[in-house]
Amino acid sequence: MCFLSQTRSFTRETLSVRHNVRKAAGAAARTLRRSRAWNWNRKDAHEGAGRALASREYYVTSAPEDPLSRGTAPIPVTSQTPSVADMALPPFFAPGRPGPPPPQPPPPAPFGCPPPPLPSPAFPPPLPQRPGPFPGASAPFLQPPLALQPRGPGEASRGGGGGGSGSGGGVFYPVPPPPLPPPPPQCRPFPGTDAGERPRPPPPGPGPPWNPHWPEAPPPSDVLGDAALQRLRDRQWLEAVFGTPRRAGCPVPPRAPAGPSLGEVRARLRGALRLVRRLRDLGQALREAEADGAAWVLLHAQAAPLRAELAERLQLLTQAAYVGEARRRLERVRRRRLRLRERARERDAEREAEAARAAEREQEIDLWRVKCVQEVEEKKREQELKAAADGVLSEVRKKQADTKRMVDILRALEKLRKLRKEAAARKGVCPPASADETFEHHLQRLRKLIKKRSELYEAEERALRVMLEGEQEEERKRELEKKQRKEKEKILLQKREIESKLFGDPDEFPLAHLLQPFRQYYLQAEHSLPALIQISTSHFTFSFLAVWGSAKVSTQESGEAI
């Protein structure tokens, strides 16, 4: 809407400027006609038209008030329409020179299409082109003025000595031929009262048209206003380009009758079945009431409208098109239900597969967690055992240290008694022999006890050391086995990658049963010691063989071992 309003306002301004220019041109023409007393003669006009390249007949009025309205004397002039500025200049309108052409009635539009829209920011006018000798190469309003067109000798003499242009005899630019009409736009017919005839716009006002093929002169102001005319043209152009909208008074085009709905067919069949059941009951009653005439007539009167209604209901059901459309709809519904069921089945299968994968993942996670817990418990138990062994070993070592200290104490005690005995002997005091025996006896008993304890502690220490060394050895073995297992897995993975590159993916190309004999032959030394010995022997044997007949070759046969 904003674009249309801007276009309309710009068109109104253009029309107002054009109207003012036309009024100024008319006033200038009237002033020139009064001052120079134009003498427009039909005979001179026909003589000038015979010398022109192309001629057309235009009618110019003789009234001094309106120089551009239609008159009674036809004056043939060239097809080049002068501009408003050319009409206002005196040299171009000398006595004997044909005057400006009057406006022409609009030509019929090709294919009943509306005229193009007025120049606007959305639809700018075409770029100016250089006039040339080719037909239709330039716009009519960009052609050279009448002063630059060649004139004959007669026109030059009547022109009042127009310089050297009259004597030259056609030394100016050549007049190009009239432009070709624009190509017909591919649009819908113009909506009107008659589909075959386009309603013509009102006659153009005074002033030269911008294009003799597509005049844009607005109608008189007393017939239609500028705003209303612009709205009419905008609506016509929009309807021609974007389609004809449905107006309030236009009838709605009838739609194609839709096929029977399944609900309608179902209701019709149910009604027919209900009528068939009632007619069956009435037929049984009629057979039973054949003896009673009045009852039979009453029952027959009840059955007749039911039969007519059944025939009416079955009328559509017996038509092939109706039944075919119903079957097609039923087939579409059946296919749609099958698709929905298949999708539901696929969703259920996918859900079950996802649940199975989730359960498998949960099971793997549980196994991994149990394995991790077991490893942690084993490590914890090993650490506890190691701590206990370390504690026992420390206690044993402490006891051994105590026994050594007791041995040192006994040795020091024996030395102390010996020193005291020597000191008492120097003083003349001698202890009895029983005291020495008793002291020696106690020392021997303590030495035996300490020896037994030290032996026991040494045995415990050896046992603890063996246990700790065994645990450490087992731990080293486990680490070594884990390392070897990782290396073996890495080697197997590399081997699998190499085989997949050589023979393809085993999942896609199961060639294990074909390559199994070769694999067993080349890998038998890894699983069998006799095979390893036989292969090494054969390699050792064939490494000393040479080609028969060569230098320094023994007489040993090739199959005999060295």
Stockholm file with secondary structure:
# STOCKHOLM 1.0

chainA/1-562         MCFLSQTRSFTRETLSVRHNVRKAAGAAARTLRRSRAWNWNRKDAHEGAGRALASREYYVTSAPEDPLSRGTAPIPVTSQTPSVADMALPPFFAPGRPGPPPPQPPPPAPFGCPPPPLPSPAFPPPLPQRPGPFPGASAPFLQPPLALQPRGPGEASRGGGGGGSGSGGGVFYPVPPPPLPPPPPQCRPFPGTDAGERPRPPPPGPGPPWNPHWPEAPPPSDVLGDAALQRLRDRQWLEAVFGTPRRAGCPVPPRAPAGPSLGEVRARLRGALRLVRRLRDLGQALREAEADGAAWVLLHAQAAPLRAELAERLQLLTQAAYVGEARRRLERVRRRRLRLRERARERDAEREAEAARAAEREQEIDLWRVKCVQEVEEKKREQELKAAADGVLSEVRKKQADTKRMVDILRALEKLRKLRKEAAARKGVCPPASADETFEHHLQRLRKLIKKRSELYEAEERALRVMLEGEQEEERKRELEKKQRKEKEKILLQKREIESKLFGDPDEFPLAHLLQPFRQYYLQAEHSLPALIQISTSHFTFSFLAVWGSAKVSTQESGEAI
#=GR chainA/1-562 SS CHHHHHHHHHHHHHHHHHHHHHHHHHHHHHHHHHHHTCCCCHHHHHHHHHHSSSCEEEEECCCSSCTTSCCSEEEEECSCCCCHHHHHCSGGGCTTSCCCCCCCCCCCCGGGCCCCCCCCSSSCCCCCCCCCSSTTCSCGGGSCCGGGSCCCHHHHHHTTCCTTHHHHTSCSCCCCCCCCCCCCCCCCCCCSSSTTSCCCCCCCCSSCCSCSSSCCCCCCTTTSCHHHHHHHHHHHHHHHHHCCCCCSSSCCCCCCCCCCCHHHHHHHHHHHHHHHHHHHHHHHHHHHTSSCHHHHHHHHHHHHHHHHHHHHHHHHHTCHHHHHHHHHHHHHHHHHHHHHHHHHHHHHHHHHHHHHHHHHHHHHHHHHHHHHHHHHHHHHHHHHHHHHHHHHHHHHHHHHHHHHHHHHHHHHHHHHHHHHHHHHHHHTCCCCHHHHHHHHHHHHHHHHHHHHHHHHHHHHHHHHHHHHHHHHHHHHHHHHHHHHHHHHHHHHHHHHHHHHHHHCCTTTSCCHHHHHHHHHHHTGGGTCHHHHHHHHHHHHHHTSCCCTTSTTCCSCCTTSCC
#=GC SS_cons         CHHHHHHHHHHHHHHHHHHHHHHHHHHHHHHHHHHHTCCCCHHHHHHHHHHSSSCEEEEECCCSSCTTSCCSEEEEECSCCCCHHHHHCSGGGCTTSCCCCCCCCCCCCGGGCCCCCCCCSSSCCCCCCCCCSSTTCSCGGGSCCGGGSCCCHHHHHHTTCCTTHHHHTSCSCCCCCCCCCCCCCCCCCCCSSSTTSCCCCCCCCSSCCSCSSSCCCCCCTTTSCHHHHHHHHHHHHHHHHHCCCCCSSSCCCCCCCCCCCHHHHHHHHHHHHHHHHHHHHHHHHHHHTSSCHHHHHHHHHHHHHHHHHHHHHHHHHTCHHHHHHHHHHHHHHHHHHHHHHHHHHHHHHHHHHHHHHHHHHHHHHHHHHHHHHHHHHHHHHHHHHHHHHHHHHHHHHHHHHHHHHHHHHHHHHHHHHHHHHHHHHHHTCCCCHHHHHHHHHHHHHHHHHHHHHHHHHHHHHHHHHHHHHHHHHHHHHHHHHHHHHHHHHHHHHHHHHHHHHHHCCTTTSCCHHHHHHHHHHHTGGGTCHHHHHHHHHHHHHHTSCCCTTSTTCCSCCTTSCC
//
